Amino acid sequence: MDSGLQLKSSTKKFAFLLASSLMLVINGLCMPSGKTAEKLVVQVDGTLIPVSIKELTEWGIAKKGTRSELGVWLSLLDEESQKGFLRILKAPLLKELSMGRQMLKSWAGRQLLDEVSDLLLVDEDSSGITLLNTLEQLLETKSSVSTLDLLDAIPAEKIRLDLDALFVLASRWRLQLKSQQKLSEALSKLPPTEISKKNRISTENKSQKEPIVLPLFVQHRSRAINLEIWYQIPNKDKKSSWILLMPGLGGSQNHFRWLARHLNKKGWSVVVLEHPGSDTRAVKALLEGRRAPPGAEVIPERILDLKAVILAKEKGFLKLKQENLVLMGHSLGALTALIAGGALPEPGLQKRCTKALDDLSLTNLSQFLQCQLNDVQLSKKLNLPKIKAIVALNSFGSLLWPKEQDINLDIPILLTGGTLDLITPPISEQLGLLLATKPQRNSRVVLVEGASHFSPIRIDKKSIGKKQADLFQLGEDLVGVRPLEVQNLLADEITIFLDSIENNKLSTNKSVHKEINKVRIHSLNRDTVKRLLHGQ
């Protein structure tokens, strides 16, 4: 049986067993007033069932040995259902007062709280204000807050949990996850056109070239922007383009030093941007409770950073001889590149977002950033020089450009992603995005099986010691499989794309499926993308 259906069946069984035991006829329940609610009303199949919060708390603390009526009925659930229910009750909702406050007061945090408040109603209030205030008060005295803590502390006459809505939401999540699973299965069935057991994990050493760090003073920033500049190596192939690379939200320059070094060795000049306010310093400030997490509101300043670098080149401050510009970015940096290139959101974003955020888009976190653009002023006249191409790593924009050829850019675009990415899912945020671009013979999507949103990120070894895996220590479930090898394969595919732009010639117009040291990577043209999406 489907695990989601099992959960629904188990939850309903608990609800109706409890209802029978208490022999209550629920018809407009009214709770006695007091400091905190005494009962949680669970809505399931249109029926309202009261649960004693005190008994629920006692069961959550002791689990076994409770002699309450609720405890008796909970003991009838199978062991796995009991463990799952207990994990939900005890799991921390928030840790640390300072960071929790900043998260809840951020734009994305408010959207999440608003949606959660529709599932957990406090005195029929769906604004989330009572929940927010209670969480803040609990965090004043507790290091972390669980569901049990919150239920026991909410000052209300009636708390209602809408399980019917939760089941609908869970069904939508399962559908999205199944779609992504089907994509992975479809890709795995494509026979590789190239197989190699060659292991190319790169090692960096002190003898390798390092970038020049140059401070750039700009009017819109309180401090200088430090640029990492990789000037073209003499006697290398003369490239006509230079590359401007932008990290993602909370990212830093050293995350992409591996890629800048690789491209520089291939003959390109590369400038890696620092974005104050949405870099690793901003994340540290969030963790310390000194600021809210950055979101899409930073895009206008990021574009000003980009324009300042271009102006510095035009004035000779950056001594780059190449005339053509390639914009490259990861995640929010990729979105910034598309917007800076001239792709503004299509009309009707607010309506699309209202529908998307009603589903609590936890399987596509990029939708929060996309919808925040409703509140962000984007300049329609950027006056940037001719952009030769865009390389967008783990890009997104399905709500901004929902239909084919919505993106009004007449340049080649390379989109990359991974089958384990739930922050920018490949079906909508890379495959769908390619179809939203205008047809270009060089444009492609590169998907890596087993790669995640964080696969392109590498941390400088000096930051964490001499371990081989110089990446975020997040584990394979978040970083993805074989991250160093994935990075090498991505670097090769980016080089192939950029060479095709330089030479105005593709090595092949067909989709290419490679297996290198057990890592499968797919370079997909527009026709293949259409077939894959049609199969979803």
Helices and strands as residue ranges (DSSP letters): H 3-22, E 39-44, E 47-52, H 53-62, H 69-74, H 79-90, E 92-95, H 97-105, H 107-119, E 120-122, H 129-141, E 144-146, H 147-153, E 159-162, H 163-188, E 194-196, E 212-216, E 225-230, E 241-246, G 253-256, H 257-265, E 269-272, H 280-287, G 296-298, H 299-314, E 324-330, H 332-340, H 349-357, H 366-372, G 373-375, E 387-393, E 413-418, H 426-426, I 427-431, H 432-436, E 444-448, H 461-464, H 476-479, H 483-503, E 512-516, E 519-524, H 526-535
